[in-house]
Amino acid sequence: MGIPILTYHSQNIDSNNYAGNDHIAFANDLRLITELGWKIIPLTKVVEMIDRPESAWANKVLAICFDDGSDFDYCDLPHPVAGMQRSMLNIMHDFKKAAPQSQPDLHATAFVIASPDAREIMDRTCMLGTHWWNHGWWPSAVASGLMDIGSHSWDHCHITLPEVRQRDQRKGDFWGIDTDDDAAAQIDAAFEFINSVAPNVGARLFAYPYGHAVDFLVRDYFPRRFKEDIDRSVIAAFSTYPKPISIGCNRWNLPRYVCGHDWKSSADLTAILRDAS
């Protein structure tokens, strides 16, 4: 039995249909996942299962996460083309209200970009310039009991930023984070900021920007830091290689499926879950 990790991007709003709107896809998927007999559990609980015996993997469980951390994760917002969008958190609230017993452990992890300056610039260059990429909602999201706040790096090494925390100013990928200094600037600094704003267990989970599981981080930095500072280091890192997590997976390179890329319809997701079981 494998454990699928399903990833959504709340700023992916091109229309009001499943293929073009992750909010609509997520609301539909919650119902489908439940109908197919799968239980949603927190991503931190999945990480705990990695080293457990095979008998612990008998149930059909999966986890949910959101990448990039725009305000659409938490707030209902009026998209200028697609209209008012129910936030990912409120979609979960709605599901819990409609079917309170069906997913008792319903939960998601929002992987956020830590740098306020980077988010401010990316709000203008990548979204709508509406100041919808903030961190004021992080504590309330954690307090809801339905969401953790994880790390998606300090600045994503995003191509639209005038400056990134990488020694050669390499942008548009994460492969250049291959030294201790760059890793500390992108990973350790992100953890410290997230943990200062919204202390939570999810702050120790890391999602590689672009899904780029850098060999230096997988084989050296993450396992070494885990041994050096077990109480404040990352405990698991996630790429976007599309397969379920299985027994013996490398905790520093855990796979995930991405909505709109690895599945674009209910039928696609049904096939993913069937193969995982």
C-alpha positions in Angstrom: 0.0 0.0 0.0 1.5 3.3 -1.0 0.6 6.8 0.3 -0.2 9.4 -2.3 0.6 13.0 -1.5 -1.7 15.3 -3.5 -0.4 18.9 -4.2 -2.5 21.9 -5.2 -1.6 25.5 -6.1 -4.4 27.8 -4.9 -3.3 30.6 -7.2 -4.0 28.3 -10.2 -7.2 30.0 -11.3 -7.6 30.2 -15.0 -11.3 29.3 -15.3 -14.2 27.9 -13.3 -13.8 24.2 -14.2 -11.8 21.3 -12.8 -8.9 21.5 -15.2 -8.4 25.2 -14.8 -9.1 25.9 -11.1 -7.4 24.1 -8.2 -10.1 25.3 -5.8 -12.8 23.5 -7.8 -10.6 20.5 -8.3 -9.9 20.3 -4.5 -13.5 20.5 -3.5 -14.4 17.8 -6.0 -11.4 15.7 -4.9 -12.4 15.7 -1.3 -15.6 14.0 -2.1 -14.0 11.6 -4.5 -11.3 10.6 -2.1 -13.9 9.9 0.5 -16.2 7.9 -1.9 -13.2 5.7 -2.8 -12.6 4.8 0.8 -9.4 6.8 1.4 -8.6 8.7 4.7 -6.8 12.0 4.7 -4.1 12.4 7.4 -1.7 15.2 8.3 1.5 15.1 6.3 3.6 15.0 9.5 1.8 11.7 10.3 2.9 10.3 6.9 6.5 11.2 7.7 6.2 9.3 11.0 5.1 6.2 9.1 8.2 6.0 7.0 10.2 4.0 9.5 7.2 2.0 10.8 6.8 -1.7 10.1 4.8 -2.9 7.0 1.7 -3.6 9.1 1.3 0.1 9.7 0.8 0.6 6.0 -2.3 -1.5 5.6 -4.8 1.4 5.4 -5.7 3.6 2.5 -4.4 6.9 3.6 -3.1 10.0 1.8 -2.1 13.6 2.6 -2.8 17.0 1.1 -0.5 20.0 0.6 -0.6 23.4 -1.1 2.4 25.0 -2.6 3.6 28.7 -2.6 1.4 30.0 0.2 -0.7 32.7 -1.5 -3.6 34.2 0.4 -5.9 32.0 -1.6 -4.9 29.2 0.7 -6.7 30.9 3.6 -8.9 33.8 2.4 -12.0 33.9 0.2 -10.9 36.3 -2.5 -12.5 37.9 -5.6 -10.6 36.8 -8.7 -10.9 39.4 -11.4 -11.8 36.9 -14.1 -13.2 33.8 -12.3 -15.1 35.6 -9.6 -15.1 34.9 -5.8 -13.0 31.9 -4.9 -13.6 29.8 -1.8 -10.2 29.4 0.0 -8.6 26.0 0.3 -9.0 26.2 4.1 -12.7 27.1 3.8 -13.3 24.3 1.3 -12.1 22.0 4.1 -14.3 23.7 6.6 -17.3 23.3 4.2 -16.5 19.6 3.8 -16.2 19.0 7.5 -19.6 20.7 8.0 -21.3 18.7 5.3 -19.8 15.4 6.2 -18.5 15.7 9.8 -17.7 12.1 10.3 -16.2 11.1 6.9 -12.7 12.6 7.3 -12.0 13.0 11.1 -8.3 13.8 10.5 -8.8 16.1 7.5 -5.7 18.3 7.3 -3.4 20.0 4.8 0.1 21.5 4.8 0.6 24.9 3.1 4.2 25.1 1.9 4.9 28.8 1.9 7.7 31.1 0.6 9.2 32.7 3.7 10.6 36.0 2.5 8.2 38.9 2.8 10.2 40.9 0.3 10.2 38.1 -2.3 6.5 37.6 -1.9 5.8 41.3 -2.3 7.7 41.3 -5.6 6.2 38.0 -6.8 2.7 39.3 -6.0 3.3 42.0 -8.6 5.2 39.8 -11.2 3.4 36.5 -10.9 -0.1 37.2 -9.7 -2.2 40.4 -9.9 -0.4 43.0 -7.7 -3.2 42.8 -5.2 -1.1 42.1 -2.1 -2.5 38.6 -1.8 0.8 36.9 -0.7 1.0 37.7 3.0 1.9 35.8 6.2 -0.6 37.4 8.6 -2.9 34.4 8.2 -0.4 31.7 9.1 -1.1 31.7 12.9 -4.9 31.5 12.4 -4.5 28.7 9.8 -2.5 26.7 12.3 -4.9 27.5 15.1 -7.8 26.1 12.9 -6.4 22.6 13.4 -6.8 22.0 9.7 -3.6 23.3 8.4 0.2 23.3 9.1 2.6 25.9 7.6 5.6 24.2 5.9 8.6 25.6 4.1 8.9 26.2 0.4 12.3 27.9 0.8 13.3 31.5 1.5 12.7 33.0 -1.9 12.1 30.1 -4.3 15.1 31.3 -6.3 12.4 32.8 -8.4 13.3 34.2 -11.8 11.4 37.5 -11.4 13.3 38.5 -8.2 16.1 41.1 -8.6 18.2 39.2 -6.1 18.0 35.7 -4.6 19.9 34.0 -1.8 22.2 32.0 -4.0 25.9 32.9 -4.4 25.8 33.2 -8.2 22.3 34.7 -8.5 21.2 31.5 -10.3 17.4 31.9 -10.7 14.6 29.8 -12.2 15.6 26.5 -10.6 16.8 25.2 -7.2 19.8 23.2 -8.5 22.3 25.9 -7.4 21.6 25.4 -3.7 24.5 23.0 -3.3 26.7 24.5 -0.6 26.2 24.9 3.2 25.9 28.7 2.9 23.3 28.7 0.2 21.3 25.9 2.0 21.4 27.8 5.3 20.2 31.0 3.5 17.3 29.2 1.7 16.3 26.5 4.2 17.4 27.4 7.7 16.4 31.0 7.4 13.0 30.0 6.0 12.4 27.7 9.0 13.4 30.4 11.5 11.0 33.0 10.0 8.1 30.6 9.7 8.6 29.3 13.2 8.8 32.9 14.5 5.5 33.8 12.9 3.5 30.6 13.3 5.3 27.9 15.4 4.0 24.5 14.3 5.2 21.0 13.5 4.8 21.6 9.8 7.6 24.2 9.8 10.1 21.3 9.7 8.7 20.0 6.4 10.3 21.3 3.2 9.0 21.2 -0.4 11.7 21.7 -3.0 11.0 24.7 -5.2 10.3 23.5 -8.8 10.4 19.9 -7.3 14.2 20.0 -7.7 15.6 17.5 -5.1 19.2 18.7 -5.2 21.6 15.8 -4.6 23.7 17.8 -2.1 20.6 18.5 0.0 19.2 14.9 -0.3 22.5 13.1 0.4 24.4 15.5 2.6 22.8 18.7 4.0 19.5 17.4 5.3 20.7 14.1 6.9 23.7 15.9 8.4 21.7 18.7 9.8 19.1 16.2 11.2 21.9 14.5 13.1 23.4 17.8 14.3 20.2 19.5 15.5 17.4 17.0 15.7 15.0 19.5 17.4 15.2 22.3 14.9 16.2 20.7 11.5 14.0 19.7 8.6 12.6 16.2 9.2 11.5 15.4 5.6 11.7 17.0 2.1 9.3 16.6 -0.8 10.0 16.6 -4.6 7.3 16.4 -7.3 8.2 13.0 -8.7 4.8 11.4 -9.3 4.5 8.2 -7.3 3.2 7.2 -3.9 5.4 7.1 -0.8 6.3 3.6 0.0 8.1 1.7 2.7 11.8 2.6 2.7 11.4 5.9 0.8 14.2 8.4 1.3 12.7 10.9 3.7 14.8 13.7 2.0 13.2 13.0 -1.4 9.6 12.0 -0.9 7.4 12.0 -4.0 4.2 14.0 -4.6 1.5 14.3 -7.3 0.6 17.8 -8.6 -2.9 18.8 -9.6 -3.0 20.1 -13.2 0.1 18.2 -14.1 -0.2 14.6 -12.9 -4.0 14.6 -12.9 -6.5 16.9 -14.6 -9.8 15.2 -13.9 -11.6 13.0 -11.4 -10.9 10.0 -13.7 -7.1 10.7 -13.6 -7.1 10.9 -9.8 -9.2 7.7 -9.5 -6.5 6.0 -11.6 -3.7 7.4 -9.3 -5.5 6.2 -6.2 -6.2 2.8 -7.7 -2.6 2.3 -8.6 -1.5 3.4 -5.1 -3.6 0.7 -3.6 
